[in-house]
């Protein structure tokens, strides 16, 4: 499935590094082989807008093709397997 996500140049998202380390609380680490994204650029922007999350200008939208773990249709959110994620 094609997904879109915000990423820093290091490949991590706004909340976690690519290795799953929390950006705000590095003592927390997630080793679950997942990436979170959205089904469209519009859904991605809306997810952050609805939560009033201000995005760092260094973040960029990145497109992936990956195997789906779980989909939240009402939110436009998708969880994919990190080890299958291929940047497009």
C-alpha positions as CSV (number, residue, x, y, z in Angstrom):
1,X,0.0,0.0,0.0
2,X,1.2,3.5,-0.7
3,X,1.4,5.8,2.4
4,X,2.6,9.3,3.1
5,X,4.4,10.4,6.3
6,X,6.3,13.4,7.6
7,X,10.0,12.7,8.1
8,X,13.1,14.5,9.1
9,X,16.2,14.1,6.9
10,X,17.4,11.3,9.3
11,X,14.4,9.2,8.2
12,X,12.5,9.4,11.5
13,X,9.1,11.0,12.0
14,X,8.1,14.0,14.2
15,X,7.8,11.8,17.3
16,X,10.3,9.0,17.0
17,X,13.6,8.4,15.3
18,X,13.8,5.7,12.6
19,X,15.1,3.4,15.3
20,X,12.0,4.0,17.4
21,X,13.6,6.3,20.1
22,X,11.3,9.1,21.4
23,X,12.5,12.5,20.3
24,X,11.3,14.2,23.4
25,X,12.0,11.4,25.9
26,X,14.9,9.3,24.6
27,X,14.6,6.9,27.5
28,X,11.5,5.5,25.7
29,X,12.2,3.2,22.7
30,X,9.8,1.2,20.5
31,X,11.1,-1.9,18.8
32,X,7.9,-2.9,16.9
33,X,9.0,-2.8,13.3
34,X,6.3,-0.3,12.3
35,X,5.9,3.0,10.6
36,X,2.8,5.2,10.8
37,X,1.6,7.2,7.9
38,X,-1.6,8.2,6.0
39,X,-3.4,7.1,2.9
40,X,-3.0,10.5,1.2
41,X,-1.2,13.8,1.7
42,X,-4.6,15.4,2.5
43,X,-5.2,12.8,5.3
44,X,-1.7,13.3,6.6
45,X,-2.0,17.1,6.8
46,X,-5.5,16.7,8.3
47,X,-4.3,14.3,11.1
48,X,-1.8,16.9,12.3
49,X,-4.2,19.8,11.8
50,X,-7.0,18.1,13.8
51,X,-4.6,17.7,16.7
52,X,-3.2,21.2,16.5
53,X,0.3,19.9,16.1
54,X,2.7,22.5,14.7
55,X,5.1,20.9,12.3
56,X,8.8,21.7,12.2
57,X,9.7,23.2,8.9
58,X,12.5,20.6,8.6
59,X,9.9,17.9,8.1
60,X,9.1,16.8,4.6
61,X,6.4,14.5,3.2
62,X,7.8,11.1,2.1
63,X,6.0,8.5,0.1
64,X,6.4,4.7,0.7
65,X,5.1,1.4,-0.5
66,X,4.8,-1.1,2.3
67,X,2.9,-4.0,3.8
68,X,0.0,-3.0,5.9
69,X,-0.2,-4.0,9.6
70,X,-3.3,-2.1,10.4
71,X,-5.5,0.6,8.9
72,X,-7.7,3.1,10.6
73,X,-10.1,4.1,7.8
74,X,-11.9,6.8,9.8
75,X,-8.6,8.6,10.5
76,X,-6.9,7.9,7.2
77,X,-4.1,6.5,9.3
78,X,-2.1,3.4,8.3
79,X,0.5,1.3,10.2
80,X,3.0,-0.5,7.9
81,X,5.9,-2.9,8.5
82,X,9.1,-0.9,8.6
83,X,11.1,-3.8,7.1
84,X,8.9,-3.8,3.9
85,X,8.8,0.0,3.5
86,X,10.3,1.1,0.2
87,X,10.7,4.8,-0.3
88,X,9.3,6.0,-3.6
